[in-house]
Amino acid sequence: MLTGLLIVIPLVASLLVFLLKGKAARSLALGAALAELAFSIGVYFHFINHPGDTHALSLNCSWIKSMGIHFAVGLDGIGLLLVLLTTFLVPLIILSAFRYDYDKPNAFYGLILLMQMALIGVFTANDGFLFYVFWELALIPIYFICLLWGGENRAKITFKFFVYTLFGSLFMLIGLIYLYNHTGFGSGIKSWAINDLYTAGRSLTVDQQSAVFWMIFLAFAIKMPVFPLHTWQPDTYVVAPTQGTMLLSGIMLKMGTFGVIKWLLPVVPLALEKWGGTAILLSSIGIVYASCIAIVQKDYKRLIAYSSIAHVGLISAGILSANQQGVQGAVIQMLSHGVNVVGLFLIADILFRHTGTRNIDSLGGIRNMNGQFSVLFLIILLGSVALPLTNGFIGEFLLINGVYQYSAGIAAFGGLSVILGAVYMLRSYQKIMLGEKPNNAMEFGSLASSDKIVLITICVVIIAFGVYPKPLNDLAEPAVKALLSNLK
Amino acid sequence: MKGLLIISGLGILAMLAEIFKFKKIIFPLVLLGVLGAYVANFMEWNTPLSISSFDNMIAFDKVALAFSGVILATIFFWFIMANDYFENNSNMIDHITLVLFAVVGALMLTAFKNMTTLFLGIEIMSIPLYVLAASKKKDINSNEAGFKYLIMGSFASAFLLFGIALIYGATGSFDLMQIRAFISAHSAGTMPLFFYAGVVMLLIAMLFKVSAAPFHFWAPDVYQGSPTVITALMSTVVKTAAFAAILRLFLVGFGGVTEVWTMILVSVIALSLVIANFSAAAQSNVKRMLAYSSISHAAFMLMVVLANLRSNATLGALLYYSLAYSIGSIAAFGVLYNVTKKGDESFEAFNGLAKRNPLIAACMTVAMLSLAGIPITAGFFAKYFVLITMIGTAYKWLIILAILTSAIGVYYYFKVIIAMYFKPPVETEEVPVELSQKMVIILTTIITLALGVVPGFVAEMFSF
């Protein structure tokens, strides 16, 4: 029931926002997002205090009876963490838009809330069909956000993004239908329920599992994105409005990694044994490849886009290694990356707003003009390069540990990301913030209060969870254990 | 049955309107009549199977009633959408009459029990459409469309008749059930060769009517040349009726000789998917694009026939697809009709529509999303139900092909959306849309979304 409400609140809010005009729309959007955050924290405490209370936490009613499709949602530790990430980031994303005077604000904020609804649906769905519907539903608002409020050449780029992801998800649909068709062995009653799909998947032969594995993995790999399916990503991130980029990289990307954890690992264990290595190798190639490209980028937004590919490559490798450290690290890193990357994209946006450029070479000496900004920037950046005592560290440590258990060679190769990440991040910081002003005319005033609130909140989270990651681990560890025990 | 009688009566009444001078009220009268027919049709739902009329020539069983319902609902919306096509027309009465008789033919096709009624239905439906296609008398394209449709349609009718004759020669009956009994009484190979030839000829004739490749060459020209509202009629009512007929003919009548028509159907579906989608992507004229896209939808619907599950899932899938496609098309053609009134039918005509008519643009977006098969619109579930029926068959590669070509489909449907939202408008003032038409567009959009939220409502109609 509570989970159902988590989905309904943003939906209702978004419909209301569509009806309003101007400033009222955005105030309501922010209010609704904050209410949703408060509610999700309430759900979190309920989950902690009454762990076995499935009656309150899950909802299951029939949707299309003849096909065994249910509107079934529920929460486990991993799903709850990602729901919290979503409800935490969406108010920040809405707040970060306050500096802009977007055309048709009601549509803009309405679409963001609609997207939140779909994302929470993806993270809570316990029915394969429902999962697919939410998965596709998340694509439509973000497509329109990018198309309507994006930058130059957006029609072409967002279209590429749309077709790429749709293409992948259609294959996932086929994979899921294939599984569905194998459910009901014995009873004859077919069902989309997650446990029935698990059973159906495991009853398949290795070859059948492999086919399902690649069909479903294709969708997730495109969403993350994993090398070589990443070509839509940098352009889309750059052309999208800042809020769109934040939604894409902060939350939507996690749909892919979350999908692998919940909808791929437990379904096809035999195929994972056979093909997991190949997929890990692809992910690791992506890490090094994207890091190297990031080093030579001049546009700061594009640099972050490539760094995101590198980070997610490590996450995906950790998940596919299918051991406790790897998967748990991936879950923690998904949260940290979500928070940090939103901060970084906001910084790129602030730089552009204040100086009119995102080109690293034509920036410099900002530290002398705005010390506060440079401190906040530094904290977020250190979180992103995973310095100990920041939130990035714990996840990355577990991830590399997990991949090492799978294969030392790949861990060494993928671990390069830590070094390369430090290279491009610190170098860009040096060029942008330190040194001399490129020209005397450049000014950098004080930060707007909405930007300040967002950046400080993110910094607090980075340090707080860097020093005390226990709550995250407490949620993730048992959930991952349960998942992996399923695999055996 | 009552629905069919009411529409026939309405057609005759419309003919009298000019003589007895009640031309002014004929339009509301027709709307009321169609609504009445729908209600009558609906009332029969609980007492269907007992009614077999005219010496077992026609029977409105549940399947027939369901497809008739789709046709009657579509034609109701269609009449409202097309109202000013009739108003500005000196031959208004003739046109209304012709449309009504075309619907009579369509309703017969949903319920035939006998080859004679099949042929009658097809002819009653087609002949008015030949005339209507050419109804823009001074437009050379419209004349071409009518002429082409007539020639090609007659050709298909010849195939149909020849096929019926051959089958009669083999089985000695026009009756569908007796033909079925004949097939089950003979083992494969013992039936005369010309019986198989007859089945193939019938298949070709029906494939022509639904414009599946390679029998599709008439469709783009006819769609483009005909007045837009008539194109809408062809792509909704005619398609639904033809598929209801195919369903009955091949799954009931020739269900015992699947080996004859399965391979033909597989290649037709594959060809249609590829040709239709690639050609549609290359079009610059929206109407022509929709013509090619309708070929691709026909291929999807043929997949249901191919899967031949002999279960309620088949009926549900085809019915749902017809409804989703008809309703989506009415919305799309309604917008297209208003936007292209000035004569420009290219994608540019849609440029900046989101700024000029935001509401209409939003409705068109939903229609395009539905035709492209994006959740959570009706079009998505339509495709989903088809894929579910197909997954158990031996033709899984067709599913992959359908998916690949659907991705191309997204390209051309989204061209419209991008034009509306992204391209700067040529003119800034609002496109005038009549209130009644606006209502139809909005209503069909709502239905498209509602069907996506509660698809079980239609898809489970046959779960008895």
Interface residues (C-beta under 8 A of the other chain):
Chain A: W63 I64 K65 S66 M67 Y132 V133 E136 L137 I140 F144 L147 L148 R154 A155 F159 F162 V163 L166 F167 L170 F171 L173 I174 I177 Y178 Y180 N181
Chain B: N312 A313 G316 L369 I374 P375 I376 F380 Y384 L387 I388 I391 G392 I399 I400 I403 S406 A407 V410 Y411 F414 I418 Y421 F422 P455 G456 A459 E460 S463
